[in-house]
């Protein structure tokens, strides 16, 4: 989602070059504020102050984050850093990289965004969130420096993550960009490698109106002679290659250097194989959605090539076993079973098309229901009619934050997709493809009362939708979501508390 310091302004440039920096501010992260409902709340006074910074929004430039890092004694210079950018897949790819390095015996600090249930989740040490009390202490300590530099909330978080990595003597600091790349706070950190997952249309008001403009912003991360590992499609490869040549950087294109088993039509597969130019990985555990295979392949390509460049071992001896205990919250995460609840934070056209396709193809003994909520600034009307077909119901509901689509806006969106919808209060006849609830709580209660044990529910449309549904189901901490659990008791508690 959003955060770092961005907004190149000026007229869009058709050549795909980045636009000049300016001081314009854009709205901050939707799920961070002082007067929001749980789980979008601060746990303590220091974190409440940190959340208050979000009101200043997203601003361009690296001056503030550079001031923060200088005030901390330049901890970024002590780190080996890998930075992942991309419209979709950057968070999961970052987690995969960190997990593989950790399984290889390295100490890894990871910085991802946004969070789902608690803000301290964003910074983890060897796959465990930083201690909540330590996080609050660090926030209180950095407050004078933040105020001195007039830094944003995401710049402050980035500096804190770097400080945690340096203080814990991490072997690697693995992070994702907040938004874009060229003017993102993470671009103030020297990187050993840059990964670019995908480029699609998202955050156009900040990054540009074409994929070429958005790619230029993300490629702004690339520094002289820094290797780039890239998963973009054919249309953008020439642009990527041009930038890499200009920077004197080697570029490794995923689709040129990797081949892997196709996903079966059913969407179900126990294992898959991956071939890189120097390595062959057999019997890798199926990660769920097809996009996750690409993300794993990109991470493995990066670490195998870096190992050659650095002449060191960066992968665990048994990659398949290491990937078997990979924790990717909110990435096609199958958390409840009987009925099944799957959570995916897809929030733009590119990501939604992929996750809906996978959900449609996966075997299901009962009804397929998409439980959907999104932000009103996400332009999803152009999602193809094919993408939303093949489901028994699209249940739309507003998330409890101001930037969410309202029930009326949700109805209009379903209509744009060709899905006739009715209001939840009027009931569902079992044939109408769309249903819109006045609020998320009533929609979730309706599901709890009407689902059958062989139904499957996909919760998607926004990380904030996933976060609120998790919270209302009783998951108050991300660690509670590491293992699947039976849906019956969870839904029964929901009904009893209504």
C-alpha positions as CSV (number, residue, x, y, z in Angstrom):
1,X,0.0,0.0,0.0
2,X,1.2,3.4,0.3
3,X,3.5,5.3,2.4
4,X,6.9,6.5,1.4
5,X,7.6,9.9,0.1
6,X,6.4,10.2,-3.4
7,X,4.7,12.3,-5.9
8,X,6.5,13.4,-8.9
9,X,4.4,16.1,-10.3
10,X,4.1,18.0,-13.5
11,X,2.6,16.9,-16.8
12,X,2.9,13.2,-17.5
13,X,5.9,12.5,-19.7
14,X,5.2,10.1,-22.6
15,X,8.8,8.8,-22.7
16,X,8.3,7.1,-19.4
17,X,11.0,9.2,-17.6
18,X,10.3,10.2,-14.0
19,X,8.7,13.5,-13.4
20,X,10.5,16.2,-11.3
21,X,10.3,16.2,-7.5
22,X,8.1,18.7,-5.7
23,X,6.7,19.3,-2.2
24,X,3.0,18.3,-2.9
25,X,1.4,16.1,-0.2
26,X,-1.1,13.3,-0.9
27,X,-3.4,11.5,1.5
28,X,-1.7,9.2,3.9
29,X,-2.4,5.5,4.5
30,X,-6.2,4.8,4.8
31,X,-6.0,2.5,7.9
32,X,-3.9,4.7,10.1
33,X,-5.6,7.4,12.2
34,X,-6.5,8.5,15.7
35,X,-10.2,8.0,15.7
36,X,-10.7,4.8,13.8
37,X,-12.4,1.6,15.0
38,X,-10.3,-1.5,15.8
39,X,-8.1,-2.9,14.4
40,X,-7.1,0.5,13.0
41,X,-6.1,1.9,16.4
42,X,-2.8,2.6,18.2
43,X,-1.9,0.4,21.2
44,X,-0.2,3.0,23.3
45,X,0.6,6.8,23.5
46,X,3.9,6.6,21.6
47,X,2.2,4.7,18.7
48,X,-0.7,7.1,18.9
49,X,1.8,9.9,18.2
50,X,3.3,8.0,15.4
51,X,-0.2,7.4,13.8
52,X,-0.9,11.2,14.1
53,X,1.9,11.8,11.6
54,X,-0.1,10.1,8.9
55,X,-2.3,13.3,8.7
56,X,0.6,15.0,6.9
57,X,0.2,12.5,4.1
58,X,2.7,11.3,1.5
59,X,5.3,13.9,0.4
60,X,8.1,13.6,-2.1
61,X,11.8,13.7,-1.5
62,X,14.6,12.0,0.4
63,X,15.8,14.9,2.5
64,X,13.7,14.0,5.6
65,X,14.6,10.3,5.7
66,X,18.3,11.2,5.1
67,X,18.1,13.5,8.1
68,X,16.6,10.8,10.2
69,X,19.3,8.3,9.3
70,X,22.0,10.9,9.9
71,X,20.6,11.7,13.3
72,X,20.7,7.9,14.1
73,X,24.3,7.7,13.1
74,X,23.8,6.2,9.7
75,X,22.8,2.7,10.7
76,X,21.9,1.9,7.0
77,X,25.7,1.8,6.3
78,X,26.1,-1.2,8.5
79,X,23.6,-3.3,6.6
80,X,23.4,-5.7,3.7
81,X,20.1,-4.6,2.2
82,X,17.8,-6.2,-0.4
83,X,14.9,-3.9,-1.6
84,X,11.8,-5.2,-3.4
85,X,9.6,-2.9,-5.5
86,X,6.5,-3.6,-7.6
87,X,2.8,-3.0,-8.0
88,X,1.9,-6.4,-6.8
89,X,3.9,-9.2,-5.1
90,X,6.6,-7.1,-3.4
91,X,5.4,-7.9,0.2
92,X,5.3,-11.6,-0.4
93,X,8.6,-11.6,-2.3
94,X,10.2,-9.7,0.5
95,X,8.9,-12.3,3.1
96,X,10.1,-15.2,0.9
97,X,13.6,-13.7,0.5
98,X,13.8,-13.1,4.3
99,X,12.5,-16.6,5.1
100,X,15.0,-18.4,2.8
101,X,17.9,-16.4,4.2
102,X,16.8,-17.1,7.7
103,X,16.5,-20.9,6.9
104,X,20.0,-20.7,5.5
105,X,21.3,-19.6,8.9
106,X,21.4,-15.8,8.6
107,X,19.9,-13.3,11.0
108,X,17.3,-11.3,9.0
109,X,15.4,-8.2,9.9
110,X,12.4,-7.6,7.6
111,X,10.4,-4.4,7.0
112,X,7.1,-4.7,5.2
113,X,3.9,-2.6,4.8
114,X,1.1,-2.2,5.5
115,X,0.3,-4.1,8.7
116,X,-2.8,-6.1,9.2
117,X,-3.6,-6.1,13.0
118,X,-0.8,-4.2,14.8
119,X,1.8,-1.8,13.5
120,X,4.8,-3.5,15.1
121,X,4.2,-6.4,12.7
122,X,6.0,-4.4,10.0
123,X,9.4,-5.0,11.6
124,X,10.3,-8.6,12.3
125,X,13.5,-10.3,13.4
126,X,13.9,-13.9,12.0
127,X,10.2,-14.0,11.2
128,X,9.0,-12.8,14.6
129,X,7.5,-9.3,15.0
130,X,9.6,-6.9,17.1
131,X,8.5,-6.8,20.7
132,X,5.6,-4.4,21.1
133,X,7.1,-2.7,24.1
134,X,10.4,-2.3,22.4
135,X,8.7,-0.8,19.4
136,X,6.8,1.7,21.6
137,X,10.1,2.6,23.3
138,X,11.9,3.2,20.0
139,X,9.0,5.3,18.7
140,X,9.2,7.5,21.8
141,X,12.9,7.8,21.5
142,X,12.9,8.9,17.8
143,X,10.1,11.5,18.3
144,X,12.5,14.5,18.7
145,X,14.4,13.5,15.6
146,X,11.2,13.1,13.6
147,X,9.9,16.5,14.6
148,X,13.3,18.1,13.9
149,X,13.3,16.7,10.4
150,X,9.5,17.1,9.9
151,X,9.5,13.5,8.8
152,X,6.4,11.6,7.7
153,X,5.0,8.5,9.5
154,X,6.4,6.1,6.9
155,X,9.8,7.8,6.9
156,X,9.9,7.4,10.7
157,X,8.9,3.7,10.4
158,X,11.6,3.2,7.8
159,X,14.3,4.7,10.0
160,X,13.1,2.6,13.0
161,X,13.3,-0.6,10.9
162,X,16.9,0.3,9.8
163,X,17.8,1.1,13.4
164,X,16.4,-2.3,14.6
165,X,18.4,-4.1,12.0
166,X,21.6,-2.4,12.9
167,X,21.1,-2.7,16.7
168,X,20.4,-6.5,16.3
169,X,23.5,-6.9,14.1
170,X,21.4,-8.4,11.3
171,X,23.2,-10.3,8.5
172,X,20.6,-9.0,6.1
173,X,17.9,-6.2,6.1
174,X,15.2,-7.1,3.6
175,X,12.5,-4.5,2.9
176,X,9.9,-3.5,0.4
177,X,9.2,0.0,-0.9
178,X,6.2,1.9,0.4
179,X,5.2,3.4,-2.9
180,X,7.0,3.7,-6.2
181,X,10.8,3.7,-5.6
182,X,12.6,6.8,-6.8
183,X,11.4,9.0,-4.0
184,X,10.4,6.3,-1.6
185,X,12.1,6.4,1.9
186,X,13.7,3.0,1.2
187,X,15.8,4.6,-1.6
188,X,17.9,6.3,1.0
189,X,19.3,2.9,2.0
190,X,22.2,1.5,0.0
191,X,21.0,-1.8,-1.6
192,X,23.0,-4.9,-2.5
193,X,20.3,-5.8,-5.0
194,X,17.0,-4.5,-6.2
195,X,14.0,-6.7,-7.1
196,X,11.1,-5.5,-9.3
197,X,8.1,-7.9,-9.3
198,X,5.4,-6.4,-11.5
199,X,4.3,-3.1,-12.9
200,X,0.6,-2.4,-13.2
201,X,-1.7,0.6,-12.9
202,X,-2.2,1.6,-9.3
203,X,-1.6,4.9,-7.4
204,X,-1.7,6.7,-10.7
205,X,-2.4,10.0,-9.0
206,X,1.1,9.8,-7.5
207,X,3.2,7.6,-9.8
208,X,1.8,8.4,-13.3
209,X,-1.0,7.4,-15.6
210,X,0.8,4.8,-17.7
211,X,2.8,1.7,-16.9
212,X,5.9,3.2,-18.4
213,X,5.7,6.2,-16.1
214,X,5.1,3.9,-13.1
215,X,8.0,1.7,-14.1
216,X,10.3,4.7,-14.4
217,X,9.4,5.6,-10.8
218,X,10.2,2.1,-9.6
219,X,13.4,1.9,-11.6
220,X,14.5,5.1,-9.8
221,X,15.7,2.8,-7.0
222,X,18.5,1.5,-9.2
223,X,21.9,2.8,-8.3
224,X,25.2,2.4,-10.2
225,X,26.2,-1.3,-10.7
226,X,23.4,-2.6,-8.4
227,X,22.1,-5.9,-9.8
228,X,18.4,-5.9,-10.7
229,X,16.2,-9.0,-10.6
230,X,13.1,-8.4,-12.6
231,X,9.7,-10.1,-13.2
232,X,8.1,-7.5,-15.5
233,X,6.4,-8.5,-18.7
234,X,7.7,-8.2,-22.3
235,X,6.2,-4.8,-22.9
236,X,8.4,-3.1,-20.3
237,X,11.7,-5.1,-20.6
238,X,13.3,-2.7,-23.1
239,X,12.7,0.2,-20.8
240,X,14.1,-1.8,-17.9
241,X,17.1,-2.8,-20.0
242,X,17.8,0.8,-21.0
243,X,17.8,2.0,-17.4
244,X,20.1,-0.9,-16.3
245,X,22.6,-0.2,-19.1
246,X,22.6,3.5,-18.1
247,X,23.4,2.5,-14.5
248,X,26.0,-0.1,-15.4
249,X,23.8,-2.7,-13.7
250,X,23.3,-6.3,-14.5
251,X,19.7,-7.2,-15.1
252,X,18.3,-10.7,-14.6
253,X,14.8,-11.2,-16.2
254,X,12.8,-13.9,-14.6
255,X,11.0,-15.1,-17.7
256,X,14.3,-15.5,-19.5
257,X,16.2,-17.3,-16.8
258,X,13.5,-19.5,-15.1
259,X,11.0,-22.1,-16.1
260,X,8.6,-23.9,-13.7
261,X,5.7,-26.4,-13.8
262,X,2.4,-25.0,-15.1
263,X,-0.4,-24.9,-12.6
264,X,-3.1,-27.5,-13.3
265,X,-6.5,-26.4,-14.5
266,X,-8.0,-27.4,-11.2
267,X,-5.8,-24.9,-9.3
268,X,-4.6,-27.8,-7.0
269,X,-1.2,-29.2,-7.0
270,X,0.9,-30.9,-4.3
271,X,4.3,-29.8,-5.6
272,X,6.0,-28.0,-8.5
273,X,9.5,-27.8,-10.0
274,X,11.6,-24.8,-10.8
275,X,14.5,-24.7,-13.2
276,X,17.0,-21.8,-13.2
277,X,20.0,-21.5,-15.4
278,X,22.3,-23.1,-12.8
279,X,19.9,-24.8,-10.4
280,X,17.0,-27.2,-10.4
281,X,14.5,-27.2,-7.5
282,X,12.2,-30.2,-7.3
283,X,9.1,-30.9,-5.3
284,X,8.6,-27.3,-4.0
285,X,5.3,-27.1,-2.0
286,X,2.4,-25.5,-3.8
287,X,2.1,-21.9,-2.5
288,X,-1.5,-21.5,-3.6
289,X,-2.1,-18.8,-6.2
290,X,-0.1,-18.9,-9.5
291,X,1.4,-15.5,-8.8
292,X,3.1,-16.9,-5.7
293,X,5.1,-19.3,-7.9
294,X,6.5,-16.3,-9.7
295,X,7.4,-14.6,-6.5
296,X,9.1,-17.6,-5.1
297,X,10.9,-18.1,-8.5
298,X,12.1,-14.4,-8.4
299,X,13.4,-14.8,-4.8
300,X,15.3,-18.0,-5.7
301,X,16.7,-16.4,-8.8
302,X,17.9,-13.5,-6.8
303,X,19.6,-15.6,-4.1
304,X,21.2,-18.1,-6.5
305,X,22.7,-15.3,-8.6
306,X,23.8,-13.2,-5.6
307,X,25.5,-16.3,-4.2
308,X,27.5,-16.6,-7.3
309,X,28.4,-12.9,-7.3
310,X,29.4,-12.9,-3.6
311,X,30.8,-16.4,-3.6
312,X,28.8,-17.5,-0.6
313,X,25.9,-19.8,0.2
314,X,22.6,-17.9,0.6
315,X,20.1,-20.7,0.4
316,X,19.1,-23.5,2.8
317,X,20.2,-27.0,1.9
318,X,16.6,-28.2,1.6
319,X,14.7,-25.4,-0.2
320,X,11.5,-27.4,-0.4
321,X,11.5,-28.0,3.3
322,X,12.2,-24.4,4.0
323,X,9.3,-23.2,1.8
324,X,7.0,-25.7,3.6
325,X,6.8,-23.5,6.7
326,X,6.6,-20.2,4.9
327,X,4.2,-17.7,6.6
328,X,2.6,-15.3,4.2
329,X,-0.3,-13.5,6.1
330,X,-3.0,-12.2,3.8
331,X,-1.6,-13.9,0.7
332,X,-4.2,-16.4,-0.3
333,X,-4.0,-17.5,3.3
334,X,-6.3,-20.4,4.0
335,X,-7.1,-19.8,7.7
336,X,-10.5,-21.3,8.5
337,X,-11.8,-24.6,7.3
338,X,-15.3,-26.2,7.2
339,X,-16.4,-23.7,5.8
340,X,-13.2,-22.4,4.3
341,X,-12.1,-18.8,4.7
342,X,-9.3,-17.6,2.5
343,X,-7.8,-14.2,2.9
344,X,-6.0,-12.2,0.2
345,X,-5.1,-8.5,0.2
346,X,-5.4,-8.1,-3.6
347,X,-6.6,-4.5,-4.1
348,X,-6.0,-3.5,-7.7
349,X,-7.2,-4.9,-11.1
350,X,-4.0,-6.9,-11.8
351,X,-4.0,-8.6,-8.4
352,X,-7.7,-9.2,-8.2
353,X,-7.8,-10.8,-11.6
354,X,-5.2,-13.3,-10.5
355,X,-6.7,-14.2,-7.2
356,X,-10.3,-14.5,-8.5
357,X,-9.1,-16.8,-11.3
358,X,-7.3,-19.0,-8.8
359,X,-10.3,-19.1,-6.4
360,X,-12.7,-20.0,-9.3
361,X,-10.5,-22.9,-10.5
362,X,-9.9,-24.4,-7.1
363,X,-12.1,-27.4,-6.3
364,X,-15.1,-26.6,-4.1
365,X,-17.9,-28.9,-2.9
366,X,-20.3,-26.1,-2.0
367,X,-20.7,-22.4,-2.9
368,X,-18.0,-20.0,-3.9
369,X,-18.5,-16.7,-2.2
370,X,-16.4,-13.6,-2.6
371,X,-16.6,-11.3,0.4
372,X,-15.4,-8.0,-1.0
373,X,-14.5,-4.5,0.3
374,X,-12.3,-1.9,-1.2
375,X,-11.2,1.7,-1.1
376,X,-13.1,4.2,-3.3
377,X,-10.0,5.5,-4.9
378,X,-9.2,2.1,-6.5
379,X,-10.3,2.2,-10.1
380,X,-11.7,-1.3,-10.4
381,X,-14.6,-0.7,-12.8
382,X,-12.5,-2.0,-15.8
383,X,-12.1,-5.4,-14.2
384,X,-13.1,-7.8,-17.0
385,X,-16.5,-9.5,-16.8
386,X,-14.8,-12.8,-17.1
387,X,-12.9,-12.2,-13.9
388,X,-16.1,-11.9,-11.8
389,X,-18.0,-14.8,-13.4
390,X,-18.2,-18.3,-12.0
391,X,-19.0,-17.4,-8.4
392,X,-22.2,-18.1,-6.5
393,X,-22.2,-14.7,-4.8
394,X,-20.3,-11.4,-4.5
395,X,-21.0,-10.0,-1.0
396,X,-19.9,-6.4,-0.8
397,X,-19.5,-4.5,2.5
398,X,-17.8,-1.2,3.5
399,X,-14.7,-1.3,5.6
400,X,-14.8,0.8,8.8
401,X,-12.5,3.5,7.6
402,X,-13.4,6.8,5.8
403,X,-11.8,6.0,2.5
404,X,-13.8,2.8,2.0
405,X,-16.4,2.4,-0.7
406,X,-19.8,3.0,0.7
407,X,-22.7,0.6,0.1
408,X,-24.0,2.7,-2.8
409,X,-20.5,2.8,-4.3
410,X,-20.2,-0.9,-3.9
411,X,-23.6,-1.5,-5.7
412,X,-22.4,0.7,-8.5
413,X,-19.1,-1.2,-8.8
414,X,-21.0,-4.6,-8.9
415,X,-23.3,-3.1,-11.6
416,X,-20.2,-2.0,-13.6
417,X,-19.1,-5.6,-13.5
418,X,-22.4,-6.8,-14.8
419,X,-23.5,-8.2,-11.4
420,X,-27.1,-7.4,-10.4
421,X,-27.1,-6.8,-6.7
422,X,-29.6,-6.5,-3.9
423,X,-29.5,-5.2,-0.4
424,X,-28.7,-7.6,2.4
425,X,-31.7,-6.4,4.4
426,X,-33.9,-7.7,1.6
427,X,-32.5,-11.2,1.9
428,X,-30.8,-13.4,-0.7
429,X,-32.8,-15.7,-3.0
430,X,-29.7,-17.8,-3.8
431,X,-29.6,-16.7,-7.5
432,X,-28.7,-13.0,-7.4
433,X,-25.0,-12.7,-8.1
434,X,-24.5,-9.6,-5.9
435,X,-25.5,-8.7,-2.4
436,X,-24.5,-5.5,-0.6
437,X,-24.4,-5.0,3.2
438,X,-24.8,-1.7,5.1
439,X,-21.7,-2.6,7.2
440,X,-19.0,-5.2,7.5
441,X,-20.3,-6.6,10.8
442,X,-23.8,-7.4,9.5
443,X,-22.3,-9.0,6.3
444,X,-20.0,-11.2,8.4
445,X,-22.8,-12.2,10.7
446,X,-25.0,-13.1,7.7
447,X,-22.2,-15.4,6.5
448,X,-21.8,-17.0,9.9
449,X,-25.5,-17.8,10.0
450,X,-25.9,-19.0,6.4
451,X,-22.7,-20.8,5.4
452,X,-22.6,-24.5,4.9
453,X,-19.6,-26.6,5.9
454,X,-18.5,-27.2,2.3
455,X,-18.7,-23.5,1.2
456,X,-15.6,-21.5,0.4
457,X,-15.3,-17.8,1.1
458,X,-12.6,-15.5,-0.4
459,X,-12.1,-12.3,1.7
460,X,-10.4,-9.8,-0.6
461,X,-10.4,-6.3,-2.1
462,X,-8.1,-4.5,0.3
463,X,-5.6,-5.2,3.1
464,X,-8.0,-3.2,5.3
465,X,-10.9,-5.5,4.4
466,X,-8.7,-8.5,5.4
467,X,-7.6,-6.8,8.6
468,X,-11.1,-6.0,9.8
469,X,-12.6,-9.4,9.0
470,X,-9.7,-11.1,10.8
471,X,-10.3,-8.8,13.9
472,X,-14.1,-9.4,13.9
473,X,-13.4,-13.2,13.8
474,X,-11.4,-12.8,16.9
475,X,-7.8,-12.7,15.5
476,X,-6.2,-9.9,17.4
477,X,-2.6,-10.7,16.7
478,X,-0.9,-11.9,13.5
479,X,0.7,-14.8,15.3
480,X,-2.7,-16.3,15.9
481,X,-3.1,-16.8,12.1
482,X,-0.1,-19.1,11.6
483,X,-2.1,-22.3,11.7
484,X,-5.5,-23.3,10.1
485,X,-8.3,-23.7,12.5
486,X,-11.9,-25.0,12.4
487,X,-14.4,-22.4,11.3
488,X,-17.3,-23.8,13.4
489,X,-16.3,-22.5,16.8
490,X,-15.1,-19.2,15.4
491,X,-18.4,-18.5,13.6
492,X,-20.4,-19.7,16.6
493,X,-18.6,-17.2,18.9
494,X,-19.4,-14.5,16.4
495,X,-23.1,-15.4,16.4
496,X,-23.2,-15.5,20.2
497,X,-21.6,-12.1,20.6
498,X,-24.0,-10.4,18.1
